Amino acid sequence: MVKDIDQGKIDWLLTQAYTKMRHRQYKGSLALLEGLRVLAPDHPEVYRMLSYTLLQADQPEECLQMVDKYLQYLPSAADDEEIRWIEARARLRLDKTANGAQQGETSD
């Protein structure tokens, strides 16, 4: 349930966060989204945007946490193709990081 903030303001802040993310201003985008998360903790779009921005900012572990949060608020009949793509990309990045670390350990 959205508290103390109307949908128009949420949409405006999401648009600002998206614009910053598209301009690779990840810190600014994440700051807006984290603020929205406090103001509208049950709004699924906040978590979707957080997951995508964290993926773009190369923070796959945090991205996966937001994917899980988003899926908690997603209606069961909803189309989840986009969030599954984000989740797959984050898992791929984590796997690459883990494989790179293992190869570094074996090359010593």
N, C-alpha and C positions, 0 to 999 in steps of 0.2 A: 504494500500500500504506500503510495506517495504521500509524504507528509510535508506540510508547510511550504510547498513550492508547486506552482501550477504547471501544467503540461507545456504551455508556451515557453516558459523560462527553461524548462528541461530541454526542449527542442533547440532553443537558442544556444544553450551551453554545449549541447552535443555537437551542434554545427561548428561552434568555435573550436572545440576539441578536435573535430575531424579536420578542419582547415589547418590547424597547427600540425597535426600528425602528417597530413599530406605535404606540408612544407618541411618535414623532418625536424620539427620542433617538439621532440618527444617529451622533454621535461615539462614544457608548458601544457601540452595536451594531457599528460598524465596528472598534472596538478589540477586541471579543470575536472577531469574524470573522477579523481579521488574526492574532490569537493562534492561532486554530484552523488557519489556513492554514500556520503554522509547525509546529504539532503534527501535523497531518494533511494534508500537502501533496497527497496523491493522492485526497482525498475529494471527489467531485463536488458534494455538497450544500453544501459550504463555498463553492464558487465560484458556485453558483446563488443562495445567500443573499447573497453579496457583490454579485452583479450587481443583484439586486433592491433591496438597501439603497442601493447607489450611485445607482441610478435615482431612488429616492425622495429621496435627498439632493441631487439635481440635479447629478450628476457623470457625465454621459453618456459622456465619453471613457474614464474608468476603468471604467464599467459595461461598455462594449464589450470591454475587455481581459479582464474576468472572464467574459463570455459566451464568448469564444474559449477561455479556459482550461477552462470547464465542458464545452464541446463536445469538447475533447480527451479528457476522461474519460468521456464519455457513450457507452454501448454503441450501436453503429450501429442496432440494432433498437429503441432506446428512443424513447418519445414525446417529441418536443422542442417541442411546441406552446407551452408556457409560456415557455421560453427564447427562442423566436423572437418572441414577443410583447414580451418585455423588450428584445430587440435592436431591434425595430422602433421602440419608444418612444424608446430612446436615440438612434437615428439621426434620428428626427423632431426631437428636441430639438436635436441638433447642427445639423441643417438650418435650423431656426428661428433659432438663434444666428448662423449664418453669413449667412443672409438679412438679419437685423437689422443685422449689422455692415456688410454691403454697402450697405444703404439709408442707413445713417448716413454712409458715405463719400460717397455721391452727393448728399446733401442739403447739403453744405458749399458 
